[in-house]
Amino acid sequence: MRDLAAARSFLFVPATRPERIAKARASGADAVVVDLEDAVGPQDKDAARSTLADVLPPDAGILVRINAAGTKWHADDVALLDHPGIAGVMLAKAEHAADVESLHKPVIPLIETVRGLAEARTIAAARGVVRLAFGTIDFMADLGLPEDGQAMAIYRAELALASRLAAIAPPIDGVTVSIDDAELIAAETLRALAFGFGARLCIHPRQIEPVHAAMKPSEAEIEKARQIVEAADASDGGAIRLGGDMIDAPVVLRARAVLARA
C-alpha cells in the first residue's frame, strides 16, 4: 500500500466479500478500504467482522472503514483494529475530534454530515489524523442537496482549508457513482484537484485508471516543474532565476507538488 498521505485512490471492498481483497490490492489502487459500514447490512456486520479477522493475512496492509461512533457496532469494530493486517482506519461520519483520537491507528475521518463539516478544522488537527475524506453522497443527503453541483463548492473549499491549516495531506474527494464513464470520472477528478484535493474514493477497479490519469500532470508541466525545482535547489537559498523570470517560493512549492503528483 502506498503511503496514505501520498495515495491518489482509495478503493472500497465490502467486508462481506473478503475474497475480493486480493484482487483489489492488485488493481493498481494506492489503498484498499474494506468496508464494514455502508456496504454491510445491519444483520451481517458481526459475521463480516468475524470473518475478516479470520481470513485477513497479517501483511494485508489494508484500511477498514468502521461504523460511526455511537453506533452499536463501533466498539467491536475498534477492537478489530488490533489485527496486524490493518494499517489504518477510515471513521464513518466523523463529527468529534475525541472520537478520532480514541483510535490507535492512522485515521482518515470521513466528513459526511453537516456537524462533521462544522468540526472539520478541529478534526483535521486531531491526533492520528492522516488526511480528511469527503463522503459526498451522505453529506448531500444530510443537507438535502439534489446533486453534486455548484452548491458543493464551499464545502469542498472548507475541507481543503481545514487540511492546510492542520498541515496534513490534501483531502480525499468522494466517489463518482458511474463505474464506466471514464470522462465523468476524469472530470470529477480534475474538479477535486482544482479545489485542492489530492485523492479520490473509488467503488470499482475500473475507476482507478481514469482517476490516476487525470491526476498526472502533462509532460510539459512536469518538465517546467523540474526546471523550477532544479533552479531552486541550485540557488542555495538565494534569489531564483529561470530564463528571464524571477521565481518565488510559492511557485517552487507548486512545482514540487506537480512532481509529487507525477
C-alpha positions in Angstrom: 0.0 0.0 0.0 1.2 3.4 -0.9 1.9 6.0 1.9 -1.6 7.2 2.9 -0.5 10.8 2.7 0.5 10.4 -0.9 -2.2 7.9 -2.1 -4.3 9.1 -5.0 -7.0 6.4 -5.0 -8.8 4.5 -2.2 -10.8 1.5 -3.4 -13.7 0.2 -1.3 -14.3 -3.6 -0.9 -17.3 -4.9 1.0 -16.3 -6.7 4.2 -18.8 -9.4 3.2 -16.6 -10.2 0.2 -13.2 -10.8 1.6 -12.2 -12.9 -1.4 -12.1 -9.6 -3.4 -9.4 -8.1 -1.2 -6.5 -9.7 -3.1 -8.0 -8.6 -6.5 -8.4 -5.0 -5.1 -4.8 -5.0 -3.9 -3.7 -6.0 -7.4 -6.0 -3.4 -9.1 -3.5 -0.6 -9.1 -5.3 1.3 -6.3 -3.0 3.1 -4.0 -5.0 1.9 -0.9 -7.7 -0.6 -0.3 -10.5 0.1 2.2 -12.5 -2.9 3.5 -16.0 -1.5 4.3 -17.8 -2.5 7.5 -20.3 0.4 7.2 -22.5 1.2 4.2 -21.6 -1.9 2.2 -22.7 -4.3 5.0 -26.3 -4.6 6.2 -27.0 -4.5 10.0 -27.8 -8.2 10.1 -24.4 -9.0 8.5 -22.0 -6.7 10.3 -21.0 -9.1 13.1 -20.4 -12.1 10.8 -18.5 -9.9 8.3 -16.2 -8.5 11.0 -15.5 -12.0 12.4 -14.8 -13.5 9.0 -12.5 -10.6 8.1 -10.5 -11.2 11.3 -10.1 -14.8 10.5 -9.1 -14.6 6.8 -7.1 -11.3 6.6 -3.4 -12.0 6.3 -1.1 -10.2 8.7 0.7 -8.4 5.8 -2.5 -7.2 4.1 -1.8 -3.6 4.7 -5.4 -2.5 4.2 -7.6 0.1 5.8 -11.0 -0.7 7.3 -14.0 1.7 7.3 -15.6 1.3 10.6 -19.1 2.3 11.8 -19.6 5.7 13.3 -19.0 6.4 17.0 -22.3 5.9 18.9 -23.5 3.0 16.8 -23.8 -0.4 18.4 -21.1 -1.8 16.1 -18.5 0.8 16.8 -16.8 -0.8 19.8 -16.4 -4.2 18.2 -15.1 -2.5 15.0 -12.5 -0.7 17.0 -11.4 -4.0 18.7 -10.8 -5.4 15.2 -8.1 -2.7 14.6 -5.6 -4.7 16.6 -5.3 -7.1 13.7 -1.8 -6.7 12.2 -3.2 -6.8 8.7 -5.0 -3.5 9.2 -2.7 -0.5 8.5 -5.3 2.3 9.1 -8.9 3.2 9.8 -11.5 5.2 8.0 -14.0 6.5 10.5 -17.5 6.9 9.1 -19.5 10.0 9.8 -16.7 11.6 11.9 -18.1 14.5 14.0 -15.9 14.9 17.0 -12.1 15.1 17.4 -12.3 12.9 20.6 -13.8 10.0 18.6 -10.8 10.2 16.2 -8.2 10.4 18.9 -9.6 7.3 20.7 -8.5 5.2 17.8 -5.0 3.7 17.7 -4.2 3.5 14.0 -3.6 6.2 11.4 -7.0 7.7 10.8 -8.9 9.1 7.8 -12.0 10.8 9.2 -14.9 10.8 6.7 -16.7 14.1 6.8 -20.3 13.1 5.8 -22.6 15.3 7.8 -23.1 19.0 8.4 -22.0 18.6 12.0 -18.8 16.9 10.8 -18.1 19.7 8.4 -18.7 22.3 11.2 -16.0 20.4 13.2 -13.7 19.8 10.3 -10.8 22.0 11.4 -10.8 20.5 14.9 -11.0 17.0 13.5 -8.2 17.7 11.0 -5.9 18.7 13.8 -6.7 15.7 16.0 -4.0 13.3 17.0 -3.6 10.4 14.5 -5.3 12.0 11.5 -3.5 11.5 8.2 -6.0 13.3 6.0 -9.7 14.0 5.6 -12.1 12.4 3.2 -15.4 13.9 1.9 -18.4 11.5 1.9 -20.3 13.5 -0.6 -23.3 11.3 -1.1 -24.2 11.1 2.7 -23.3 14.8 3.0 -25.7 15.8 0.3 -28.4 13.7 1.9 -27.8 15.3 5.3 -28.1 18.8 3.8 -30.8 18.0 1.3 -28.9 18.8 -1.8 -30.2 17.2 -5.0 -26.9 16.9 -6.8 -23.1 17.3 -6.6 -23.1 20.7 -8.3 -22.0 24.3 -7.6 -23.6 24.3 -4.2 -20.9 21.8 -3.0 -18.0 24.2 -3.9 -18.0 25.9 -0.5 -17.9 22.6 1.4 -15.0 21.3 -0.6 -13.1 24.5 -0.1 -13.6 24.2 3.7 -12.1 20.7 3.8 -9.1 21.9 1.7 -8.7 24.8 4.1 -9.0 22.6 7.2 -6.4 20.2 5.9 -3.9 23.0 5.1 -4.4 24.7 8.4 -3.7 21.3 10.2 -0.7 20.7 7.9 -1.9 17.3 6.8 -2.1 15.9 3.3 -4.8 17.2 0.9 -8.2 15.7 1.4 -9.8 12.8 -0.5 -12.9 13.6 -2.6 -16.0 11.4 -2.8 -17.0 8.8 -5.3 -18.2 9.0 -8.8 -21.3 6.8 -8.9 -20.8 5.9 -12.5 -18.4 3.0 -13.0 -17.9 3.0 -16.7 -18.0 6.7 -17.6 -14.3 7.5 -17.8 -14.8 11.0 -19.0 -17.0 11.8 -16.0 -14.6 10.2 -13.6 -11.7 12.2 -15.1 -13.8 15.5 -15.0 -14.7 15.0 -11.3 -11.1 14.2 -10.5 -9.9 17.4 -12.2 -12.6 19.3 -10.2 -11.2 17.7 -7.0 -7.7 18.8 -7.9 -9.0 22.4 -8.6 -10.3 22.6 -5.1 -7.0 21.4 -3.5 -7.9 17.8 -3.0 -5.3 15.1 -3.7 -7.2 11.8 -4.0 -10.5 10.1 -4.8 -12.6 7.4 -3.2 -13.4 4.7 -5.7 -16.1 2.0 -5.7 -14.8 -0.2 -8.6 -11.4 -1.2 -10.0 -12.4 0.3 -13.4 -12.3 3.8 -11.8 -8.6 3.6 -10.8 -7.0 4.2 -14.2 -9.1 7.3 -15.1 -8.5 8.8 -11.7 -4.8 8.3 -11.9 -4.6 9.5 -15.5 -6.5 12.7 -14.6 -4.2 13.4 -11.7 -1.0 13.0 -13.7 0.4 16.3 -15.0 1.3 16.7 -18.6 4.8 16.2 -19.8 5.2 19.9 -20.4 4.0 20.6 -16.8 6.4 18.0 -15.4 9.4 19.4 -17.4 8.6 23.0 -16.3 8.3 21.9 -12.7 11.6 20.0 -12.9 13.4 23.1 -14.2 11.9 25.3 -11.4 12.9 22.8 -8.7 16.4 22.4 -10.1 16.9 26.1 -10.2 15.6 26.5 -6.7 18.0 23.7 -5.4 20.9 25.3 -7.2 20.2 28.7 -5.7 21.2 27.6 -2.2 18.6 29.8 -0.7 19.3 32.9 -2.8 17.3 34.5 -5.5 15.9 32.1 -8.0 16.1 32.9 -11.7 14.8 30.7 -14.6 15.3 32.2 -18.0 14.2 35.7 -17.8 11.8 35.1 -14.8 12.4 35.5 -11.1 10.9 32.5 -9.2 9.5 33.0 -5.7 8.8 30.4 -3.0 5.1 29.7 -3.8 6.0 28.9 -7.4 8.6 26.4 -6.2 6.1 24.9 -3.8 3.6 24.3 -6.6 6.4 22.9 -8.8 7.3 20.3 -6.1 3.6 19.4 -5.8 3.5 18.8 -9.6 6.5 16.5 -9.4 4.9 14.6 -6.4 1.8 14.0 -8.5 3.9 12.9 -11.4 
